[in-house]
Amino acid sequence: MSTDSAGEQSPRFCRETRAQLPFLVNGELSGWGARVVRAHVKRCPDCAAELSRQEQVDVALASLRTSPPEPPPGLLDDLLARARGGSIRERAAVPARGAVSGARPAMSVAFLTVGAAASTGAGYALYRGARWALGRRHK
């Protein structure tokens, strides 16, 4: 037995059943596996409650697909104002955040290229230095 998210001991079969519930809800679990999980859920109130929660999450996510939430009014203007203003440190951080988020792909490529070149150069210099030191030691 191990501890579940509520801090209680749960039997192994319950843990295995709960791991299969998302697949059952999505219709990916079928045949014998689905029958075994459904039979267990009928007998186990804890797993039945978890199945109900999984179904509620699935319904909520499906509703988001049909009508995605609207961003708050003025969000874009606020983000652009933050990017333009602020201290030098805040302005310097914006390109880095954009590179990480993918908002500025050219900047991301530039950072990656400079980083790769610098690390390659440092690695090559270390390699040459080690070879020189070893060659000198053997003379």
BELJO-V885170 format. One record per backbone hydrogen bond with DSSP energy under -1.0 kcal/mol. CO is the residue of the C=O (numbers start at 1). NH is the residue of the N-H. Records with the same first field share a line. If there is no record, write none. Layout:
BEGIN
CO = NH  NH
END
This chain:
BEGIN
2 = 10
4 = 7
8 = 4
10 = 2
11 = 15
12 = 16
13 = 17
14 = 18
15 = 19
20 = 24
21 = 25
22 = 26
23 = 28  29
31 = 35
32 = 36
33 = 37
34 = 38
35 = 39
36 = 40
37 = 41
38 = 42
40 = 44
44 = 48
45 = 49
46 = 50
47 = 51
48 = 52
49 = 53
50 = 54
51 = 55
52 = 56
53 = 57
54 = 58
55 = 59
56 = 60
57 = 61
58 = 62
59 = 63
60 = 64
61 = 65
62 = 66
63 = 67
72 = 75
74 = 78
75 = 79
76 = 80
77 = 81
78 = 82
79 = 83
80 = 84
81 = 85
87 = 91
88 = 92
89 = 93
90 = 94
93 = 97
94 = 98
95 = 99
96 = 100
97 = 101
98 = 102  103  104
104 = 108
105 = 109
106 = 110
107 = 111
108 = 112
109 = 113
110 = 114
111 = 115
112 = 116
113 = 117
114 = 118
115 = 119
116 = 120
117 = 121
118 = 122
119 = 123
120 = 124
121 = 125
122 = 126
123 = 127
124 = 128
125 = 129
126 = 130
127 = 131
128 = 132
129 = 133
130 = 134
131 = 135
132 = 136
133 = 137
134 = 138
END
